């Protein structure tokens, strides 16, 4: 383990977020294949999945308040770990980020303002770059419908709304919506993976990261891959 030397002593944190079935896990694995990189997934703590199955009887709209509290508690707690990881790794790459609370909350009828107040987003670690992945909801659902580890939100109906809300959030940040000010100024890109191969998605993401000045922190194939660490609760 080594201490990162850089701006504020912090490693860059790249978030790969977006629609279920859009290729997030594949892209995260490829971007994190770098010496010293830390790969993790949000929600981070195991209690979230267990209790989501209990909340609202396992229905996606059964108990919205409990769902949102679970995700907020996870975010507030894992933020301490992220702060530590940024001092002990050269790069962080996560599957999902704080913005997913806004997207899923919006699908469940929770406003951006309510989500921001619950999360205290301005108090949380700020990502260095965000890659939003989307796909045609019908295609995305077909990609994951047989996943044995799927959760209660991975239904065709929920994913259609999730797709719309992902686009709405991306555009809202771009337009400078006050309720999304916590994400203002963070380099972000939206990639539609419907007809793209994993290689093409990776090329698009890396082109964006080069433009954002993060290509040195996240080098392409050829960098050592044996010291990458995966952290899960």
VEXKOL-99302 format. One line per 10 residues: number of its first residue (from 0); their letters; for each residue x, y, z of N, C-alpha, C. Coordinates in steps of 0.1 Angstrom, whole numbers. Layout:
<nodes>
NUM) A) X,Y,Z,X,Y,Z,X,Y,Z  ... $
</nodes>
This chain:
<nodes>
0) XXXXXXXXXX) 8,-12,0,0,0,0,9,12,0  5,23,-7,13,35,-8,4,47,-7  10,58,-3,2,70,-2,3,78,-15  -9,82,-19,-10,89,-32,-4,103,-31  3,107,-41,8,121,-41,1,128,-53  -5,139,-50,-12,146,-60,-20,157,-54  -30,163,-61,-38,174,-56,-45,169,-44  -42,176,-33,-48,174,-20,-45,160,-15  -35,153,-21,-31,140,-17,-42,129,-20  -51,133,-29,-63,124,-32,-61,118,-46 $
10) XXXXXXXXXX) -65,105,-47,-65,98,-60,-78,102,-67  -78,102,-80,-90,105,-88,-100,94,-85  -113,98,-86,-124,88,-84,-133,89,-97  -133,78,-105,-141,77,-117,-154,69,-113  -165,75,-116,-178,68,-114,-184,64,-127  -187,51,-128,-195,45,-139,-209,43,-135  -218,50,-140,-232,49,-135,-241,47,-147  -254,46,-145,-264,45,-155,-273,33,-154  -279,30,-165,-290,20,-166,-285,6,-163  -293,-2,-155,-290,-16,-154,-289,-22,-168 $
20) XXXXXXXXXX) -280,-31,-170,-279,-38,-183,-272,-29,-194  -266,-18,-190,-259,-10,-200,-244,-13,-201  -239,-22,-193,-225,-25,-194,-216,-19,-183  -221,-15,-172,-213,-8,-162,-202,-17,-156  -206,-29,-152,-196,-38,-146,-185,-41,-155  -187,-43,-168,-177,-46,-177,-167,-34,-179  -173,-22,-180,-164,-11,-181,-156,-8,-169  -163,-10,-157,-155,-7,-144,-143,-17,-143  -146,-30,-147,-135,-39,-146,-123,-35,-155  -126,-30,-167,-116,-26,-177,-109,-14,-172 $
30) XXXXXXXXXX) -116,-4,-167,-109,8,-163,-101,6,-150  -106,-3,-142,-99,-5,-129,-87,-15,-131  -85,-20,-143,-74,-29,-145,-60,-22,-146  -57,-15,-135,-45,-6,-135,-39,-8,-121  -25,-8,-121,-18,-10,-109,-22,0,-98  -26,-5,-87,-29,4,-76,-44,9,-76  -52,5,-86,-66,9,-86,-74,2,-76  -84,9,-71,-94,4,-62,-108,3,-68  -113,-9,-69,-126,-10,-76,-137,-14,-65  -148,-7,-66,-159,-10,-57,-172,-7,-63 $
40) XXXXXXXXXX) -183,-11,-56,-196,-10,-61,-205,-4,-50  -214,5,-55,-224,11,-46,-238,5,-50  -247,3,-40,-244,3,-26,-233,-7,-22  -226,-3,-11,-214,-10,-7,-217,-21,3  -225,-18,13,-227,-26,24,-238,-37,22  -235,-49,26,-244,-60,24,-258,-59,30  -259,-51,40,-272,-49,46,-282,-43,37  -278,-36,27,-287,-29,18,-295,-39,10  -288,-48,3,-296,-58,-5,-305,-66,4  -300,-70,15,-308,-79,24,-321,-71,28 $
50) XXXXXXXXXX) -319,-59,33,-331,-51,38,-340,-46,27  -335,-44,14,-343,-40,3,-353,-51,0  -349,-63,2,-358,-75,-1,-369,-75,10  -367,-70,21,-377,-69,32,-386,-57,31  -379,-45,27,-386,-33,26,-398,-33,16  -410,-30,20,-421,-30,11,-425,-43,5  -421,-54,13,-424,-67,8,-416,-71,-5  -405,-64,-7,-397,-67,-19,-403,-61,-32  -412,-51,-30,-417,-45,-42,-410,-31,-44  -408,-27,-57,-400,-15,-60,-407,-2,-55 $
60) XXXXXXXXXX) -420,-2,-53,-427,10,-48,-434,7,-35  -431,-4,-28,-438,-8,-16,-435,0,-4  -423,5,-2,-419,13,9,-408,22,5  -411,33,-2,-401,42,-8,-392,48,3  -398,52,14,-391,59,25,-380,50,30  -383,38,33,-373,28,38,-362,26,28  -366,24,15,-356,22,5,-346,34,4  -351,46,4,-343,58,3,-334,59,16  -339,56,27,-331,57,40,-320,46,39  -322,35,34,-312,24,33,-300,29,24 $
70) XXXXXXXXXX) -304,34,12,-294,39,3,-286,51,8  -293,60,15,-286,72,21,-277,67,32  -281,58,41,-272,53,51,-260,47,46  -261,39,35,-250,32,29,-240,43,23  -246,53,17,-237,64,11,-230,71,22  -236,75,32,-230,82,43,-219,74,49  -221,61,51,-211,53,57,-199,50,48  -202,46,36,-191,43,27,-183,55,23  -188,67,25,-180,79,22,-168,80,30  -168,75,43,-156,74,51,-145,65,45 $
80) XXXXXXXXXX) -150,54,39,-140,45,33,-134,51,20  -143,58,12,-138,64,0,-128,74,3  -130,82,13,-120,92,17,-107,86,21  -107,74,28,-95,67,31,-88,61,18  -96,55,10,-91,49,-2,-84,59,-11  -89,71,-11,-83,81,-20,-69,85,-15  -66,82,-3,-53,85,2,-43,73,1  -49,61,-2,-40,49,-2,-40,42,-15  -47,47,-25,-47,41,-39,-44,52,-49  -40,48,-61,-37,58,-71,-49,61,-79 $
90) XXXXXXXXXX) -60,53,-79,-72,55,-87,-83,47,-80  -95,53,-80,-107,47,-76,-117,46,-88  -123,34,-90,-133,33,-100,-145,26,-94  -157,32,-95,-168,26,-88,-179,24,-98  -187,13,-95,-199,11,-102,-211,17,-95  -216,28,-100,-226,37,-94,-219,47,-85  -227,57,-82,-222,68,-74,-234,75,-67  -232,87,-61,-242,94,-54,-254,97,-63  -251,100,-76,-262,104,-85,-273,93,-87  -269,81,-84,-279,70,-85,-290,71,-75 $
100) XXXXXXXXXX) -287,77,-64,-297,80,-54,-308,90,-60  -303,99,-68,-312,109,-74,-321,102,-85  -315,94,-93,-322,87,-104,-332,77,-98  -328,68,-89,-337,59,-84,-348,65,-75  -344,76,-68,-354,83,-60,-364,90,-69  -360,95,-80,-369,102,-89,-379,92,-95  -374,80,-98,-383,69,-103,-394,66,-93  -390,66,-80,-399,63,-69,-407,75,-64  -406,87,-71,-414,98,-68,-408,108,-58  -394,107,-56,-387,116,-46,-380,127,-54 $
110) XXXXXXXXXX) -382,139,-50,-376,150,-57,-361,151,-55  -354,158,-64,-340,160,-62,-337,167,-49  -345,177,-46,-343,184,-33,-344,175,-21  -354,166,-21,-355,157,-10,-343,147,-9  -338,143,-21,-327,134,-21,-314,141,-16  -312,153,-20,-301,161,-16,-301,163,-1  -312,166,5,-314,168,19,-311,156,27  -316,144,22,-314,132,29,-299,127,28  -293,129,16,-279,124,15,-269,134,21  -272,147,21,-262,157,24,-251,156,14 $
120) XXXXXXXXXX) -255,156,1,-245,154,-10,-233,163,-9  -235,175,-6,-224,185,-5,-213,181,5  -217,172,15,-207,168,25,-200,155,21  -203,149,9,-197,137,5,-186,139,-4  -178,129,-6,-166,130,-15,-171,133,-30  -164,141,-37,-167,145,-50,-160,137,-60  -167,130,-70,-160,123,-80,-152,132,-89  -142,126,-96,-134,134,-105,-139,134,-119  -147,123,-123,-153,122,-136,-165,112,-135  -175,114,-143,-187,105,-143,-189,100,-157 $
130) XXXXXXXXXX) -190,87,-159,-194,81,-172,-208,75,-170  -218,81,-177,-232,77,-177,-234,67,-188  -238,55,-186,-241,45,-196,-256,43,-197  -261,43,-209,-275,40,-211,-277,30,-223  -288,25,-224,-291,16,-236,-306,16,-237  -311,12,-249,-325,10,-251,-330,1,-239  -340,5,-231,-345,-2,-220,-348,-17,-223  -354,-19,-235,-357,-33,-239,-345,-41,-240  -335,-36,-247,-322,-43,-248,-315,-45,-235  -315,-35,-227,-309,-36,-214,-315,-47,-205 $
140) XXXXXXXXXX) -329,-47,-205,-336,-57,-197,-333,-71,-202  -332,-73,-215,-329,-86,-220,-315,-91,-216  -306,-81,-214,-292,-85,-210,-291,-90,-196  -301,-86,-187,-300,-89,-173,-311,-97,-168  -321,-101,-176,-333,-107,-171,-331,-120,-164  -320,-127,-168,-317,-140,-161,-307,-139,-150  -303,-127,-147,-293,-126,-136,-298,-131,-123  -292,-141,-117,-297,-147,-105,-295,-138,-93  -287,-127,-94,-284,-118,-84,-292,-105,-85  -302,-104,-94,-309,-92,-97,-317,-88,-84 $
150) XXXXXXXXXX) -320,-75,-84,-328,-70,-72,-342,-66,-77  -350,-60,-68,-364,-57,-70,-366,-46,-80  -355,-38,-83,-356,-27,-93,-354,-32,-107  -349,-44,-109,-346,-48,-123,-357,-55,-130  -368,-46,-132,-380,-51,-140,-380,-42,-152  -387,-47,-162,-388,-39,-175,-395,-26,-172  -405,-25,-164,-413,-13,-162,-404,-3,-154  -397,-7,-144,-388,2,-136,-377,7,-145  -371,-2,-153,-360,2,-161,-364,12,-172  -376,12,-177,-380,22,-186,-380,36,-179 $
160) XXXXXXXXXX) -385,37,-167,-385,49,-160,-370,53,-156  -362,43,-152,-348,46,-149,-341,52,-161  -344,47,-173,-337,52,-185,-341,67,-186  -354,71,-185,-358,84,-186,-352,93,-176  -351,88,-163,-346,96,-153,-331,98,-153  -324,88,-159,-309,89,-161,-307,101,-171  -314,101,-182,-313,112,-192,-316,125,-186  -327,126,-178,-331,138,-172,-321,144,-162  -314,135,-154,-304,140,-145,-292,145,-153  -288,138,-163,-276,142,-171,-279,156,-177 $
170) XXXXXXXXXX) -290,158,-183,-294,171,-189,-296,182,-178  -301,178,-166,-303,187,-156,-289,193,-151  -280,184,-149,-266,189,-145,-260,198,-156  -262,194,-168,-256,201,-179,-262,215,-180  -275,216,-177,-282,229,-177,-280,238,-165  -273,232,-155,-271,239,-142,-283,240,-133  -291,229,-133,-302,229,-123,-297,230,-109  -303,239,-102,-298,243,-88,-299,230,-79  -309,222,-80,-310,210,-72,-300,200,-74  -292,201,-85,-282,192,-89,-268,198,-88 $
180) XXXXXXXXXX) -267,209,-81,-255,217,-80,-243,209,-74  -246,199,-67,-235,191,-61,-226,184,-72  -232,183,-84,-225,176,-95,-220,186,-105  -222,199,-103,-218,209,-113,-203,209,-114  -198,211,-126,-183,212,-129,-176,199,-129  -183,187,-126,-176,174,-127,-177,170,-142  -165,167,-148,-166,162,-162,-175,150,-163  -183,149,-173,-193,138,-174,-196,136,-189  -199,123,-192,-202,119,-206,-213,109,-205  -222,109,-216,-233,100,-217,-230,91,-229 $
190) XXXXXXXXXX) -230,78,-227,-227,69,-238,-239,59,-239  -245,58,-251,-255,49,-254,-249,36,-259  -250,25,-251,-243,13,-255,-252,3,-262  -263,7,-267,-273,-3,-273,-267,-11,-284  -260,-4,-293,-254,-11,-304,-239,-11,-304  -233,-10,-292,-218,-9,-291,-213,-22,-285  -201,-26,-289,-194,-37,-283,-187,-32,-270  -183,-41,-261,-176,-36,-249,-163,-29,-252  -156,-33,-263,-144,-26,-267,-147,-12,-272  -158,-10,-279,-162,3,-284,-166,12,-272 $
200) XXXXXXXXXX) -173,7,-262,-176,14,-250,-164,19,-243  -154,10,-241,-142,13,-234,-134,24,-242  -134,23,-255,-127,34,-263,-134,47,-261  -147,47,-261,-154,60,-259,-151,66,-245  -151,57,-235,-149,62,-221,-135,67,-220  -125,60,-225,-111,64,-224,-109,77,-232  -115,79,-243,-114,92,-250,-119,103,-241  -130,101,-235,-136,111,-226,-126,114,-214  -120,103,-208,-111,105,-197,-98,112,-201  -94,110,-213,-82,117,-218,-86,132,-219 $
210) XXXXXXXXXX) -97,135,-224,-102,149,-225,-103,155,-212  -107,147,-201,-108,152,-188,-95,153,-180  -84,148,-187,-71,149,-181,-68,137,-171  -75,126,-173,-74,115,-163,-68,103,-170  -62,104,-182,-57,93,-189,-44,87,-182  -37,96,-176,-25,91,-169,-28,83,-156  -39,87,-150,-43,79,-138,-50,66,-142  -55,65,-154,-63,54,-159,-57,49,-172  -45,44,-172,-39,40,-185,-46,28,-191  -45,26,-204,-51,15,-211,-43,3,-210 $
220) XXXXXXXXXX) -46,-8,-217,-40,-21,-216,-25,-19,-217  -18,-27,-209,-3,-26,-209,2,-23,-196  -6,-16,-188,-3,-13,-174,-4,-25,-165  4,-26,-155,4,-37,-146,-10,-39,-140  -15,-51,-139,-28,-53,-134,-29,-62,-121  -18,-66,-116,-18,-76,-106,-21,-69,-92  -19,-56,-91,-21,-50,-77,-34,-43,-76  -43,-45,-85,-56,-39,-84,-63,-45,-72  -70,-37,-64,-77,-43,-53,-92,-41,-55  -100,-51,-51,-114,-50,-51,-119,-50,-37 $
230) XXX) -128,-41,-34,-132,-40,-20,-147,-41,-19  -152,-50,-11,-166,-53,-9,-169,-55,5  -180,-51,10,-184,-54,24,-187,-68,26 $
</nodes>
